[in-house]
């Protein structure tokens, strides 16, 4: 279990950590693990479960999954995609998927960049409402601070679909979203932490990178931390809160400081978004750290092409838990089509996946097969089946 928390920002109190430690004592003993390497402490009661979960998530799945039926295309619609910041590769990847799907269904899309600031996001959302589109996409930000703009969209009868707008997939009352498209943050957080537990054999010193200004990211980081804490041999060295818009300027300096502070004790990293490792790479390289680690780095989203390039080349990122960004863009368009048709949201949630150099086959993204054809058939005939 973790020592005294390295940063007081977390809702996990010291008392709560010690309570959790007592509950987990039976499962996290001090014997040798059955994992991939030697362990000073380990957690033989936790390690087999983590290893099995990782094997399932790394297994290549060639089958299509997704909705099998839905309404035929409603013609002549328009969407505005309001992006938290287009410098976030996940946000940009979903925007690309929305544009591709809108072209396939015969709609128009406009992207407005919120530039990663509250004022910029509110201005972008205000502009989106003023344009009077058929629907608005919330791309990667919590819309609650923009409650006035959300109320204006509702008053105008404009349905809103979120991507990473709230913690959970599916419809939301507050904020008012027809649905929110995302993988289950609990699954992503758990498998990211389990990868570290399994890969380290239950003996790791971890740095966690996140952006506390985004509730979705903050919740993901808390969940990662809790899962890491199930293994007594895994130590959270520090929690680095770096806003995504500032990542390129702040991460290299932070990494240099962490290397000086922790040295060889820093064996693994996990970040709520892959982009932190793009910015960490120059500092790790300058310090003479090998591209294949340590530290061994895993991104708990979003699996953009640059992350896959680092993973496939073994350059300062060993794994990513990717969102199927393009597929989610197509799902967003399909959810709007359901809204325009007076039907409920699809309820579809993409399964969790881990991409490594060993299973990505050189791919530049996690792009499951078959969904484009399936959505086209649904929009044409109402059915996805062959």
C-alpha positions in Angstrom: 0.0 0.0 0.0 1.1 3.5 -0.6 3.0 5.5 2.0 1.7 9.0 3.0 0.1 10.5 -0.1 2.6 12.5 -2.2 0.1 15.2 -3.0 -2.8 16.4 -0.8 -5.1 17.1 -3.8 -6.7 13.6 -3.8 -9.9 12.8 -2.0 -8.2 9.7 -0.6 -7.3 10.6 2.9 -4.4 9.1 4.8 -7.0 7.4 7.1 -8.8 6.0 4.0 -5.5 4.6 2.6 -4.7 2.9 5.9 -8.2 1.5 6.1 -7.8 0.2 2.5 -4.5 -1.3 3.5 -6.0 -3.2 6.3 -8.7 -4.6 4.0 -6.1 -5.6 1.4 -3.5 -7.2 3.7 -4.8 -10.7 3.1 -4.5 -10.2 -0.7 -1.1 -8.4 -0.8 1.5 -10.4 1.0 5.2 -10.3 0.8 6.0 -13.6 -1.0 7.5 -13.8 -4.4 5.2 -13.0 -7.3 4.4 -15.2 -10.3 4.9 -12.3 -12.6 7.5 -11.0 -15.0 10.3 -10.0 -12.6 11.6 -10.1 -9.1 9.7 -8.3 -6.4 10.7 -6.9 -3.1 7.2 -6.8 -1.7 4.8 -7.9 -4.4 1.2 -8.8 -4.0 0.6 -12.5 -4.8 -3.1 -12.2 -4.1 -3.5 -9.5 -6.7 -0.9 -10.3 -9.3 -2.6 -13.3 -11.1 -5.8 -11.3 -11.5 -4.0 -8.3 -13.0 -2.0 -10.6 -15.3 -5.2 -12.3 -16.5 -6.9 -9.0 -17.1 -4.0 -7.7 -19.1 -3.9 -10.8 -21.3 -7.6 -10.4 -22.1 -7.2 -6.7 -23.0 -4.1 -7.3 -25.1 -5.7 -10.1 -27.1 -6.4 -8.9 -30.7 -10.1 -8.9 -31.3 -11.0 -9.1 -35.0 -14.7 -9.2 -34.5 -17.0 -6.2 -35.0 -19.1 -5.0 -32.0 -21.6 -2.2 -32.0 -25.2 -1.5 -32.7 -27.0 -3.9 -35.1 -30.0 -1.7 -35.8 -31.2 1.9 -35.7 -33.1 4.5 -37.7 -32.4 5.3 -41.3 -30.6 8.5 -42.0 -32.4 11.7 -41.4 -31.3 14.0 -44.3 -30.0 17.6 -44.3 -28.6 17.9 -40.8 -25.7 20.0 -39.5 -23.4 19.6 -36.6 -21.0 21.8 -34.7 -18.1 20.1 -32.9 -16.9 22.2 -30.0 -13.4 21.1 -29.1 -11.7 21.5 -25.7 -8.5 22.0 -27.6 -7.5 20.6 -31.0 -4.0 20.2 -29.6 -5.4 17.2 -27.6 -4.9 14.3 -30.1 -8.0 12.4 -28.7 -10.3 15.4 -29.2 -8.8 15.9 -32.7 -9.1 12.2 -33.6 -12.8 12.1 -32.7 -13.4 15.3 -34.6 -11.9 13.6 -37.7 -14.2 10.6 -37.2 -17.3 12.9 -36.9 -16.3 14.6 -40.1 -15.9 11.3 -41.9 -19.2 9.9 -40.6 -21.1 13.1 -41.4 -19.9 13.0 -45.0 -21.1 9.3 -45.2 -24.6 10.2 -43.9 -24.8 13.4 -45.9 -24.5 16.0 -43.2 -22.2 19.0 -42.7 -19.8 19.6 -39.8 -18.0 22.7 -38.4 -15.3 22.4 -35.8 -14.8 25.3 -33.3 -11.6 25.2 -31.1 -12.0 26.2 -27.5 -8.3 26.6 -27.2 -8.2 24.8 -23.8 -9.3 27.7 -21.6 -12.7 28.2 -19.8 -13.2 31.5 -21.6 -12.3 30.0 -25.0 -14.6 27.1 -24.5 -17.5 29.2 -23.4 -17.0 31.5 -26.4 -16.8 28.5 -28.8 -20.0 27.0 -27.3 -21.8 30.4 -27.6 -20.8 30.6 -31.2 -22.0 27.1 -31.8 -25.5 27.9 -30.4 -25.6 31.1 -32.5 -25.0 29.1 -35.7 -28.2 27.2 -34.9 -27.0 23.7 -36.0 -29.1 20.6 -35.8 -26.8 19.3 -33.1 -23.7 20.2 -31.0 -20.9 17.9 -29.9 -19.1 18.6 -26.6 -15.5 17.5 -27.5 -13.6 16.6 -24.4 -14.6 19.1 -21.7 -17.1 19.4 -18.8 -19.9 21.6 -20.1 -21.2 22.5 -16.6 -19.1 25.7 -16.3 -20.7 26.7 -19.5 -24.2 26.3 -18.1 -25.5 29.5 -19.7 -24.5 28.3 -23.2 -25.9 24.8 -22.5 -29.2 26.4 -21.3 -29.3 28.4 -24.6 -28.8 25.2 -26.6 -31.6 23.5 -24.7 -33.9 26.5 -25.2 -33.2 26.4 -28.9 -34.1 22.7 -29.1 -30.5 21.7 -30.1 -29.6 18.2 -28.9 -26.1 17.9 -27.4 -23.9 14.8 -27.5 -20.7 14.6 -25.4 -17.4 12.9 -25.9 -15.6 12.6 -22.5 -18.0 15.3 -21.3 -18.9 13.4 -18.1 -17.5 10.4 -16.2 -19.9 7.8 -17.5 -21.2 6.7 -20.9 -24.8 7.2 -21.8 -27.5 9.9 -21.3 -27.0 12.6 -18.7 -29.5 14.9 -17.0 -27.0 17.4 -15.5 -25.4 18.4 -17.8 -28.2 17.8 -20.3 -26.7 15.4 -22.9 -28.6 13.1 -25.2 -25.7 10.7 -24.5 -22.0 10.8 -23.6 -19.7 8.7 -25.8 -16.7 7.2 -24.0 -15.2 3.9 -22.9 -15.9 3.1 -19.2 -13.4 5.2 -17.3 -13.4 2.6 -14.6 -12.3 -0.1 -17.0 -9.6 2.1 -18.6 -8.2 3.2 -15.2 -8.2 -0.4 -13.9 -6.5 -2.0 -16.8 -3.8 0.8 -17.0 -2.9 0.2 -13.3 -3.1 -3.6 -13.8 -0.7 -3.4 -16.7 1.9 -1.8 -14.3 1.2 -4.4 -11.6 1.5 -7.2 -14.1 4.5 -5.9 -16.0 6.4 -5.1 -12.8 5.6 -8.3 -11.1 4.1 -6.3 -8.3 7.2 -4.1 -7.6 7.1 -0.6 -9.1 7.7 3.1 -8.4 5.1 5.0 -10.3 4.6 8.6 -11.5 1.0 9.5 -12.5 0.4 12.4 -14.9 -3.0 14.0 -15.1 -5.0 17.3 -15.6 -7.1 18.1 -12.6 -8.9 20.9 -14.4 -10.9 18.2 -16.4 -13.3 16.3 -14.1 -13.2 13.3 -16.4 -9.4 13.2 -16.2 -9.3 13.8 -12.5 -11.7 10.9 -11.9 -9.7 8.6 -14.1 -6.5 9.5 -12.2 -8.2 8.8 -8.8 -9.4 5.4 -10.1 -5.9 4.6 -11.4 -4.4 5.5 -8.0 -6.9 3.3 -6.2 -6.2 0.3 -8.4 -2.4 0.7 -8.0 -3.0 0.8 -4.3 -4.4 -2.8 -4.3 -0.8 -4.0 -4.7 1.4 -3.4 -1.7 4.6 -3.5 -3.8 3.5 -0.6 -6.0 4.5 2.8 -4.7 3.0 6.0 -6.1 6.0 8.3 -6.1 4.1 11.5 -7.1 1.0 12.8 -8.8 1.8 15.4 -11.5 -1.0 17.8 -12.2 -0.2 19.4 -15.5 -3.0 21.0 -17.6 -3.1 19.5 -21.1 -2.8 22.9 -22.8 0.4 23.5 -20.8 1.8 20.0 -21.3 4.3 20.8 -24.0 5.9 23.6 -21.9 5.7 22.1 -18.4 6.2 18.3 -18.9 9.9 18.4 -20.0 10.9 20.4 -16.9 8.8 18.3 -14.6 10.3 15.1 -16.0 13.9 16.5 -15.5 13.0 17.3 -11.9 11.5 13.9 -11.3 14.6 12.1 -12.7 16.7 14.1 -10.3 14.4 13.5 -7.4 13.6 9.8 -7.8 16.4 8.3 -10.0 16.2 4.6 -10.4 13.2 4.4 -8.0 11.0 5.7 -10.9 10.3 2.5 -12.9 6.9 3.1 -14.4 4.6 6.0 -15.5 0.9 6.2 -16.3 -0.8 9.2 -17.8 -4.5 10.0 -18.4 -3.5 11.0 -22.0 -0.7 9.8 -24.2 0.4 13.3 -25.1 2.4 13.6 -21.8 4.8 11.0 -23.1 5.4 12.9 -26.3 6.5 15.9 -24.2 8.4 13.7 -21.7 10.5 11.9 -24.4 13.0 14.8 -25.0 13.8 15.1 -21.3 14.2 11.3 -20.9 16.4 11.1 -23.9 18.5 14.0 -22.7 19.0 12.3 -19.4 20.3 9.2 -21.2 17.3 7.0 -20.4 16.7 4.3 -23.0 13.6 4.5 -25.2 12.5 1.0 -24.0 12.6 2.2 -20.4 12.7 2.5 -17.5 10.5 4.2 -16.8 8.0 2.0 -18.7 5.2 4.2 -19.7 1.5 3.5 -20.4 -1.1 6.0 -21.6 -4.6 5.6 -20.2 -6.0 7.2 -23.4 -6.4 8.2 -26.1 -4.3 6.2 -28.5 -3.5 8.8 -31.1 -1.1 8.1 -34.0 1.9 9.6 -32.3 1.3 7.3 -29.3 1.2 4.3 -31.5 4.4 5.4 -33.2 6.2 5.6 -29.9 4.8 2.3 -28.8 5.7 0.5 -32.1 9.2 2.0 -32.1 9.9 1.4 -28.4 10.5 5.1 -27.8 9.5 6.2 -24.3 6.1 4.5 -24.4 5.5 0.8 -23.9 1.7 0.7 -24.1 -1.5 2.6 -24.6 -5.1 2.0 -23.7 -6.6 3.5 -26.8 -10.1 4.8 -27.4 -11.3 3.8 -30.9 -11.4 7.5 -31.7 -12.7 7.3 -35.3 -15.3 4.7 -34.3 -16.5 7.0 -31.5 -16.8 9.8 -34.1 -19.1 7.6 -36.2 -21.0 6.6 -33.0 -21.6 10.3 -32.2 -23.1 10.9 -35.7 -25.3 7.7 -35.2 -26.4 9.0 -31.8 -27.5 12.3 -33.3 -29.4 10.4 -36.0 -31.3 8.5 -33.2 -32.0 11.8 -31.5 -33.3 13.4 -34.7 -35.5 10.3 -35.2 -37.0 10.5 -31.7 -35.3 7.2 -30.6 -33.2 6.6 -27.5 -29.4 6.5 -27.4 -27.8 3.2 -28.6 -26.3 2.3 -25.2 -23.1 1.1 -27.0 -19.8 1.3 -25.1 -16.6 0.2 -26.7 -14.6 -2.5 -24.8 -11.3 -1.8 -23.2 -8.1 -2.7 -25.1 -4.3 -2.5 -24.6 -2.1 -1.8 -27.6 1.6 -2.8 -27.5 4.3 -3.2 -30.1 3.5 -6.9 -29.9 -0.2 -6.7 -30.9 -0.6 -3.5 -32.9 1.0 -4.9 -36.0 2.4 -1.5 -36.8 -1.0 0.2 -36.8 -1.3 3.9 -36.1 -4.5 3.7 -34.2 -7.0 1.4 -32.6 -9.5 1.1 -35.3 -11.8 -2.0 -34.9 -13.1 -3.6 -38.0 -16.5 -3.3 -39.6 -18.1 -0.4 -37.9 -18.1 1.9 -41.0 -19.9 -0.6 -43.1 -22.3 -1.4 -40.2 -23.3 2.2 -39.7 -23.7 2.8 -43.4 -26.1 -0.2 -43.6 -28.0 1.0 -40.5 -28.4 4.5 -42.1 -29.5 3.0 -45.4 -31.8 0.1 -44.2 -32.0 0.2 -40.4 -30.0 -3.0 -40.0 -26.3 -3.7 -39.7 -26.3 -7.4 -40.5 -24.9 -8.8 -43.7 
